[in-house]
Each structure stands twice: as structure tokens, then as C-alpha cells.
Amino acid sequence: MRVQVRLFALLRERAGRASVEVDLEEGASVADALRELTAIPGLAEPIERMPVLMAVNREYAAAHTRLAADDELALIPPVSGGAGARVSVTEDPLDPRAVEGAVGHPGAGAIVCFQGVTREVPQLDYEAYREMAERRIAEVLDDCVARHGLLRAAAQHRVGVVPLGEPAVVVAVSAPHRGEAFSGAREAIDRMKAEAPIWKREVEADGSERWVEAPSDPGLEDA
């Protein structure tokens, strides 16, 4: 069967045209179409790198959505901003509602918002290689969007002193269904902790301090 694919913005520029046609087996999915599209010169890199949204016949769709002959598949690259629009490493107190609001989407049937909150110690003191941390967090979110079929993902991480009970990190994702949302959010926070250049130091009530080196951090609740 043949499916028409519309391209916009960077994808249109890379392909050198506004639409292409792909031939697929009967019963193929959006994911199958994406694999075919990566064979077109210029499209493999942005499709694999960016959190591209997909629509079938003008309705938002997931990677597993089935296609039929003469369907119109549209690939919609991120609308704005790159990392700065959805990733922030900041000294200011975090706003979980703002992070959650950044992932709102008409096709979302589920939104998961995770907060890693300081516990058991009076405060944590975070230090980051901020520019690299923001870039790496954005890469992790992009990867999670692609791997789990998410619609949008956003994160904030605080640096400096984070008092007891306040969030040090917030991650939010949206997806068509709750399964993808939960698994995508879990992978995002786990990989942020493992891969972003952010370090933390526990500060006790007596003023004693300890850099936390192990992946498991007793100062955060499952963060």
C-alpha cells in the first residue's frame, strides 16, 4: 500500500520537498513508515534525534498506530526552542506545575509528573556543569520520547541549596496511554541521575558535609 507523508520545517528542508510517498506492507504501522523514511537522504538524522510528533489523517497518532492505503501521515518536528523551552538547570525553586504544563498535548491520555524531594537531611547542595547538564538532559528526554512513544517531555533540576522537603528535580511526560507515560518518566529520571553532570552534597544539622558518590542517594525519595 502507498502512504503520503507530509514534512514540515527542518524535515521539509532536509528532504528538499514538502511531501513524499512510501510503499508499505498491508497493516504496517507508523513506526514501519518511519523506518522507511530514514532511508531518504537527509531524514535519518533529524527523525532519530528529534522528538517528532506524528499525525494520521490530521489526528495525532502513536508509533503503533496502523496505517491504511492512501492515509496521510504528517511528521511534526518540535515547534519551538530546543532544550531551553523544556529543560532548565536553575538556582530558583522548582515549579512542578509549570513543568507539567509544558508537556500538555491534545493527544495526551496520560501525564506523569515526578518530583525528587529532599528527605532525611536538612538540605542538599547541588553543583552542575550547567551547559552540559542541560544539553544531556535534553538528549535523554528526546531519547525517551522516541523509545516510549511519548508526546512531550520536560525537566527541571535545581542547583545550590535545596532545603528539606523541597523538590530538587522534576520530570514530566505525556503520552497517549499511561503505560508509556510511566515507563518513559521512570527511564528519564533514572538516566538523568546517571548521565547528567550534576553532583550533590549532603549537609547535616551540625554543619558536616558529605559528597554523595553512589548512584543511590539517601537524600532523595526515589529520585
C-alpha positions in Angstrom: 0.0 0.0 0.0 1.1 3.6 -0.6 1.0 6.3 2.1 1.5 10.0 1.6 3.9 11.6 4.1 3.9 15.4 4.7 7.0 17.1 6.0 7.4 20.4 7.8 10.1 22.9 8.9 13.5 21.2 9.3 12.3 17.9 7.9 11.0 19.6 4.7 14.3 21.4 4.3 16.4 18.3 4.8 14.3 16.2 2.3 14.1 19.1 -0.2 10.4 18.6 -0.6 7.1 19.1 1.3 5.9 15.5 0.9 7.0 12.0 -0.1 5.3 8.7 -0.7 6.3 5.4 0.9 5.2 1.9 -0.1 4.4 -0.3 2.9 3.1 -3.8 3.6 -0.6 -4.1 4.4 -1.2 -3.5 8.1 2.0 -1.5 8.6 2.3 0.9 11.5 3.6 4.5 11.8 6.8 3.0 13.2 7.2 1.0 10.0 6.7 4.2 7.9 9.4 6.0 10.0 11.9 3.2 9.3 11.2 3.6 5.6 11.6 7.4 5.8 15.1 7.1 7.4 16.3 5.7 4.0 15.5 9.1 2.3 18.7 11.2 2.2 18.6 13.9 4.9 15.9 12.5 7.0 17.5 9.8 9.1 19.4 12.1 11.4 16.6 14.5 12.4 14.0 11.7 12.7 16.3 9.8 15.1 17.4 12.8 17.0 14.2 15.0 17.4 11.0 14.3 19.4 8.9 14.2 16.2 5.1 14.1 16.6 3.0 12.1 14.2 -0.5 12.6 12.8 -2.5 10.3 10.7 -5.3 11.9 8.6 -4.9 15.1 10.8 -5.3 13.2 14.1 -2.3 12.7 16.5 -1.0 9.2 16.4 1.4 6.9 18.2 4.2 4.7 16.7 1.9 1.6 16.9 -1.0 3.3 15.0 -1.9 1.2 12.0 -2.0 2.7 8.5 -4.2 2.1 5.5 -3.7 2.7 1.8 -3.9 6.4 0.9 -3.6 7.6 4.5 -1.9 10.9 5.1 0.9 10.7 7.6 2.4 14.0 8.9 5.7 14.4 10.7 5.7 17.4 13.0 9.0 18.5 14.4 9.3 20.4 17.7 7.5 23.7 17.4 10.0 25.9 19.3 13.0 26.5 21.3 15.2 23.4 21.7 16.4 22.5 25.2 15.6 25.9 26.7 11.9 25.5 26.2 11.6 22.3 28.3 14.9 21.8 30.2 16.2 24.0 32.9 19.0 23.7 35.5 18.4 26.6 37.8 19.1 28.0 41.3 15.5 29.1 41.7 12.9 26.9 43.5 11.3 24.5 41.1 7.7 24.8 39.8 6.3 21.3 39.2 3.1 22.7 37.8 5.0 24.7 35.2 6.9 21.5 34.2 3.7 19.6 34.0 2.1 22.3 31.9 5.0 22.2 29.4 4.0 18.7 28.3 0.3 19.3 27.7 -0.8 17.9 24.3 -4.2 17.3 22.6 -3.3 13.7 22.0 -2.3 13.0 25.6 -4.3 10.5 27.6 -1.8 10.4 30.4 0.6 12.9 32.1 3.1 11.7 34.7 4.9 14.2 36.8 7.7 13.0 39.1 9.3 15.1 41.9 12.5 14.1 43.6 12.3 15.6 47.1 15.0 16.1 49.7 14.5 13.9 52.8 16.3 12.8 55.9 18.9 15.5 55.7 18.3 19.3 56.4 19.5 20.2 52.9 21.3 19.1 49.8 23.8 21.3 47.9 23.9 20.7 44.2 26.6 21.6 41.8 26.4 21.2 38.0 28.2 21.8 34.8 25.1 23.6 33.7 25.5 24.0 30.0 26.5 20.3 29.5 23.8 19.1 32.0 21.0 20.9 30.2 22.2 19.5 26.8 22.5 16.0 28.2 19.1 16.1 29.9 17.5 17.3 26.6 19.2 14.4 24.8 17.8 11.9 27.4 14.3 13.3 27.1 14.5 13.2 23.3 15.6 9.5 23.5 12.8 8.7 25.9 10.2 10.3 23.7 11.4 8.2 20.8 11.8 4.9 22.8 8.5 5.1 24.6 6.2 6.8 22.1 5.8 9.9 24.3 4.3 13.1 23.1 6.3 15.6 25.1 8.8 15.6 28.0 10.2 18.3 30.2 12.5 18.6 33.2 13.9 21.0 35.8 16.9 20.4 38.1 17.8 22.7 40.9 21.4 23.6 41.8 22.6 25.3 45.0 21.0 24.6 48.4 17.7 22.6 48.4 16.1 22.6 51.8 14.3 19.6 53.3 11.0 18.7 51.7 11.6 20.8 48.5 12.0 19.3 45.1 15.5 19.0 43.6 14.3 17.6 40.3 11.0 17.5 38.4 10.3 15.4 35.3 7.0 15.4 33.4 6.0 13.4 30.3 2.8 13.0 28.3 1.7 10.0 26.2 -1.4 8.6 24.6 -1.6 5.9 27.4 -0.5 5.6 31.0 1.9 2.7 30.3 4.1 4.7 28.0 3.9 7.7 30.4 5.0 5.7 33.5 7.8 3.9 31.7 9.1 7.0 29.9 9.1 9.1 33.1 11.0 6.3 35.0 13.7 6.0 32.4 14.0 9.7 32.1 14.7 10.3 35.8 17.0 7.2 36.1 19.1 8.3 33.2 19.2 11.9 34.3 20.7 10.8 37.6 23.2 8.6 35.9 24.2 10.7 32.9 23.9 14.4 33.7 27.0 16.1 35.2 25.3 17.1 38.4 26.8 16.5 41.9 25.2 16.6 45.3 26.4 17.1 48.8 24.5 16.3 52.0 24.6 19.0 54.7 23.8 17.8 58.2 22.3 20.0 61.0 25.8 20.2 62.7 27.3 21.6 59.5 29.1 18.4 58.5 29.0 17.7 54.7 29.4 14.7 52.5 29.6 14.4 48.8 27.3 11.6 47.6 29.2 9.4 45.2 27.0 6.3 44.8 24.0 6.2 42.4 21.7 5.6 45.3 21.1 8.9 47.1 19.6 8.7 50.6 18.8 12.4 50.4 16.1 12.0 47.7 12.9 10.0 47.7 13.4 7.6 44.7 14.8 10.5 42.6 
